[in-house]
Amino acid sequence: MTCEALVRQAAREIGGESPRLDAELLMEHVTGWSRTSQRAWPERAVSDAQRSRFDACVAQRKAGRPVAHILGSQSFWSLSLQVNDTTLIPRPDTECLVEAALALPLPVTAKVLDLGTGTGAIALALASERPGWRVVASDAAPGAVALARANARSLGLPVTVLASHWFEALPAQQFDLILANPPYIAEGDRHLAEGDVRFEPRSALVAGTDGLDDLRLIIAEAPQWLAAGGWLMVEHGYDQAAAVRALFAGAGFVAVASGEDYGGNERYTLGRQSL
């Protein structure tokens, strides 16, 4: 069969929100033909061996396995990151956090901490854009620490990755910017039974009955880890911005504000330590 015929057939079988994109990415994974190439030469024949591998990938996707897990990688910012089931798959909306961090008035040699780094996405994106920044990343999950270190090595970016549950095991120091994309889904949320999150670790998703447990801890403890005038920035749920702003104010932060993701939802909040 031709490339186009197989992609169309796979898209019908996969269904969901982006079946054509999923099918094209799987075809690229199996054949090495980019999505642009597939559309430019749709009549190209797929070998029996390639079709067998493609069918196996499609079967996994039909069963709900995330495309990123099948491919073993995910694009984030300008980077290609290794991914696996030990941590979350980086989401495009988290790039809004990176954009906001890069816009802050920080020193050329700013010291930055990315809490709960997962794949290392935020830390590595910042390090790729600001070579002078000294970026530290941490995670409590051993698999995530190993994955973030592997991504840092493969990308040649000087990010230090430490094992720590939030601030718990970090050496005493102060940062100009602390970022976190912590778990913020409430226990029992119906979305936990839908889509890709079914294949991601619950510990990276759920934070108590209202989804704010980890955010409370991070916001309360961050001031002692921030330099005077330093910034804290956190990602949160689409409906949690007001509650998170209240937590920032309660912890003494000033210039507290929330920013939107690509869908227009208030997705992150930041605040500054008093001078």
N, C-alpha and C positions, 0 to 999 in steps of 0.2 A: 504493500500500500504506500501511497504518497505521504509525505510529512503532513500536508494540510488535511488529508482525509483522517489520519490518525488523531491529529489535534482536535478536529471537530468532534469526532466520536468520543474522545476522552472528555471533552468539555461537557458533552451531554450526560455522560456517566457521573462525572464529578459533581456537577450542580453547585449550589451555594452562591456566594457573593461574587466571586471572580473566577469562574470555571475556565474561561479561555486563557486568562493569565496563568493560572495554575498549570494547565496543560502545556502551554508554551514553555514555561520554566522547566517542567519535567522533560520535555523534548530536548531543550538545550542541555540539560544535565546528562542525558543519555547520548546525544549525538555530537555535542560541542557546537551545534549551530545556534547562533544568537537568535533572539526573537526577530530582529530586523531581517536576518538572513532567511529565516523561515518564511516570512511574509514576501520576501523578494523572489524566492524560488520555491513556491509551495508544491511544485510537482516533483521535487526530489524524492527518490525512492528510499525508504528506510529498510535496512537489512533485517534479516530474520533475527539476528542476535540483538540488534538495537531494539527491534519491536518487542522482543521478549523482556528486555530490561525495562522498556517503557511501560508495558502492560503491568509489570510487577510494581512499578512506582505508582501508576494510576490506581491499582488495587489498594495500595496503602493510603492514598489520598481519599479514596471512596470510603475507607474505614475511619476517616477522620484525622489521620496523622497529619500534623502540620507540614506544609511544603518545606519550610526551613529545616525541619528535622530530616526529611527525606534527602534534601540537597546537602545537608551538613553545614550550611552557611546562610547568612542573612546580610543584606546590605543595610548599612546605617551611616548617615551622613555621607562622607565620601569613601567609606571603608567597607571592606568585605570581612565579616566576622564569622569565626567558627561558632556553631551553636550545637547544643545537645539538650537532653531532657533534664539536666541538673539545675537549670535556671530558666528564666523567662526569655522568650524570643524578643529582641529589641523591636519596639513599635515606632512607626514613623512619627507619631505625635510627640514622642520624647525628644525628637530633634528640636522642637520648640524650646525646650529647656536649654539645650546647647546654644541656640541662637540668643536667648536672653542672657545667658552667662557671658557669652562673648561680647555683649553690648555693655557690660558693667564697667565702671571706671576703676579697673584694677591695675596694680603695678605690673611692669613688664616681667618682673620675677615673682609674680604672685604664687603663694602656696595654696594648693587646692586639694580638697578631700572629696572623693565620691564614695558615699556610703551605700552598701548593698549593691556593689557594682555589677554583679551578674556576669555577663559576657565581657564587661569592661567598656561597654559602648560609650557611655557619657565621658568617662575619663580619657579614653583613647581619642574620641572626637576632639575634645578640648586640647589634648597634647598635640594632635596633628595640626591644629590651627594656631597654637600659641607655644612655640618651641621654648620660650623663656620661662614658662610656667613650670613649677615643680608639682607634679600631680601624683597624689597618693590615692589608691583605691582599696576598699576593704569589702569583705563579704564573710558571712558566718558559715556558708556551705563549702566544705572542702572541694567539691566538684566545681563550684563556681570560681573559687580561687585559682584552681588549676587551669580552668578554661580561660579566665582573664589573663593569666600569665602567658598562656600559649598564644593568645591573640596579640598581646604586647610584643612578644618575641617575633611572631611572623610579620608584624607590621613595622618592626624596628622602632617602636616608640618607647621612650624612657619613662614608663609609668610603674611605680612601685605598688605591688599588690600584696596586701596583708590579710591575715585571717583574724577576723574580729566580729563579734556580734555588736553592731553599731559602734559605739565608742569604747566598749568594754575592755578590749585588749590592746588598744592603740597606745603607743608611747606618748607621754605628755608633751604637747606642742600646741601651737596656735596656727590658724589658717586664715587666709584672706577671703576664702570662699569655701563653703561646704554645700554640697548638693546631695540629694537623695531621691531615688525613685523607689520608695518602700512598698510593702504590701498595703493595699488600702481598700480591699473588697470586704464587705461584711460577711460574717458567717451566714450560710444559708441563702446567699444571693443566687437567684436563678441562673445568672450568667455563668456560674461555675460549672454548669452542666452542658454548656453550649460551646461550639467552635473549638479553637486551638487550645483554650485554657484547660480543657479536659486532659491534655497531655503535658501540662506544666506543673511543677511542684506546688502544692497547696501552701507551703511555707513561704513562697514568694508572692502569694496572692492575697491571703486572708489575714486580717488583723483585727480580731475581736468582733463583738456584736455589732459595732457601728463602723468598722473599718478604719478607725482612727488610733488604735492602740500604739502602733509603731510611730506614727506621726507625732503623737503626744510626747513620747519618750525623746525622739530626736529633737523636737523643738524646745523641750524643757532643758535638755542637756547641752545643746549646741553653744549657748553663750560662753561657757567656760572654755570652749575650744576655738573660739573666734578671736582674732586680733581686733583692737579698737577700730571701728568702722568697717569690720568684715561683714560679709553677706551670707545668709542662709537661703537656699532655694530648694523647694520640694515639689515633686509631682504628686497629684492626688486625684480623686475621682471627680467626675464631671459635676457632681452635686455637693461637693464638700468644701468649696472655696470659702464660703462665709465662716464655716466652723474652723477652718484652718487659719484664716485671718485672725479670728478671735484668739486662737492658741498663740499665734505670733505676738499679738498685742499683750497677752497675759505674761509672756516671757520677756517683755521689755523691748521688743524690736521696734524700730521706727521705719518710716518710708515703706510700710507694708502695702503690697499690691499683688493682684493676681493677673495672670496672662492667659490668653486663649490658645487652644490647640488648632489644628488645621480645620476642624469641624466647627469652630466658633464656640467651643465649650471652655469654661474657665478650668484649666488643666494644671496650672502650677501657681505657687505663691512664693514670694520672696520678701525678705525684710533685712534691715541693716542693724548691726550692733551699734549702740551709741558710741560716739567718739569720747 
